[in-house]
Amino acid sequence: MPTLLFLFLCALLLGAATGYLFRFTARGATSRPSRLVCIGMLGGIVGTLIFQLLVNTTGAPLWLLPLLIVSQVWLWLGPFGPKRHAS
């Protein structure tokens, strides 16, 4: 169980860091930059859940977890993310 908790906390940190980095690469300033970090943490949670499901069903390797988290956060903040209004 401690390994799962450690994996979960690392996924939260990676998601938050990815959301924070997205803040600097976004096209234009957002009115609520903390929202990007929260979406990143949510992406870390969902990425961990998907990874655990894949491990239990197919025996997925550990290197897949960071890829899942980064792609999840990128999709939620990028193409499927909030739309920016042209000013």
C-alpha positions as MATLAB code, in Angstrom:
seq = 'MPTLLFLFLCALLLGAATGYLFRFTARGATSRPSRLVCIGMLGGIVGTLIFQLLVNTTGAPLWLLPLLIVSQVWLWLGPFGPKRHAS';
ca = [
       0.000    0.000    0.000;
       2.776    2.545    0.681;
       4.050    2.007   -2.874;
       0.631    2.865   -4.279;
       0.439    5.988   -2.115;
       3.923    7.062   -3.216;
       2.998    6.468   -6.854;
      -0.186    8.505   -6.393;
       1.682   11.435   -4.800;
       4.299   11.408   -7.560;
       1.509   11.452  -10.138;
      -0.077   14.459   -8.414;
       3.223   16.315   -8.452;
       3.895   15.502  -12.095;
       0.385   16.612  -13.053;
       0.744   19.864  -11.108;
       4.149   20.533  -12.673;
       2.782   19.863  -16.161;
      -0.135   22.226  -15.540;
       2.246   24.849  -14.192;
       4.502   24.518  -17.229;
       1.486   24.809  -19.505;
       0.806   28.186  -17.893;
       4.059   29.496  -19.342;
       3.521   28.033  -22.789;
      -0.125   29.071  -23.197;
      -0.974   31.630  -25.840;
      -2.009   34.536  -23.685;
      -2.563   35.173  -20.038;
      -5.264   33.314  -18.209;
      -7.414   35.034  -15.665;
      -7.043   32.166  -13.187;
      -3.594   30.552  -13.458;
      -4.190   28.319  -10.423;
      -6.870   26.546  -12.454;
      -4.160   25.100  -14.700;
      -2.396   23.529  -11.718;
      -5.677   22.095  -10.424;
      -6.470   20.599  -13.830;
      -2.937   19.192  -13.888;
      -3.457   17.530  -10.508;
      -6.776   16.124  -11.674;
      -4.985   14.780  -14.745;
      -2.477   13.107  -12.421;
      -5.285   11.425  -10.497;
      -7.018   10.201  -13.647;
      -3.700    9.084  -15.157;
      -2.963    7.041  -12.044;
      -6.372    5.406  -12.140;
      -5.973    4.531  -15.823;
      -2.490    3.178  -15.114;
      -3.715    0.991  -12.251;
      -6.472   -0.360  -14.480;
      -3.920   -1.167  -17.197;
      -1.551   -2.803  -14.697;
      -4.314   -5.025  -13.345;
      -5.574   -6.055  -16.779;
      -2.499   -6.155  -19.030;
       0.560   -5.735  -16.799;
       1.560   -2.340  -18.201;
       5.148   -1.165  -17.533;
       5.888    1.641  -15.077;
       7.255    4.006  -17.758;
       3.711    4.320  -19.111;
       2.488    6.322  -16.089;
       4.314    9.608  -16.849;
       3.250    9.402  -20.488;
      -0.369    8.948  -19.454;
      -0.242   11.906  -17.079;
       1.455   14.314  -19.476;
      -0.821   13.362  -22.370;
      -3.916   13.619  -20.155;
      -2.996   17.101  -18.944;
      -2.005   18.215  -22.446;
      -5.340   17.079  -23.863;
      -7.356   18.722  -21.105;
      -5.485   22.015  -21.250;
      -4.756   22.011  -24.976;
      -7.187   20.840  -27.649;
     -10.010   19.824  -25.311;
      -9.343   22.556  -22.767;
     -11.085   25.830  -22.098;
     -11.511   28.004  -25.164;
      -9.713   31.327  -25.219;
     -11.608   34.309  -26.465;
      -9.831   36.543  -28.964;
      -9.346   40.021  -27.536;
];
